[in-house]
Amino acid sequence: MARKRRRRLLVPESRPALERLKAQVMSREMGVGPLSPDQVKMEVAKQVGVPLKPGDNGDLKTADAGKIGGTIGGHMVREMVKMAQEQLARQRSRP
């Protein structure tokens, strides 16, 4: 039986902020409303054509899981890079 891996955040207190970022990004980029993380996954799965169901998805192919996670993660990474670039630009423009 496959072991379920749960990634731990380096700063656990950042989880609420990351979940808010995920909701904002997915709302803007994919038209997914402000939903819980599980609801975001379900909605993205529906949009990319992956048969995700509530509960155990042990029969889900790795490639299909990657379509969901890659869609969400890719949008979030682009947003975080944009935020970092804006912050650097603000720091450089200060006297």
Steps between C-alpha positions, in 0.01 A plus 500: 500500500630842409599728782315831509751783503406827661731787425583713798546871464829647616294762684176323606342834598503597131234242407199739531673762284592238239142372492373858450753549219387175338135609514581846356718367220262221401205740508677740266677254269253213475169655596482290818318680777630548855487136601669275753823330383318171440229674301766678293655162415162357403415798279840502328475123446164550332641776277801294387295181457641292787260254671567614859249397763461590868686265732748239386642538150747213518417399143583848363789495254808701589474698178142600585600608852779704342252677275313624806800589715693644208213726403457634852872515581600657170260790546610548861872500412444759225311718748770471767774587247297804392458606864875464564585702188264778608651505849854521357397782268353693796819450704718618213290811440540621859773761555 
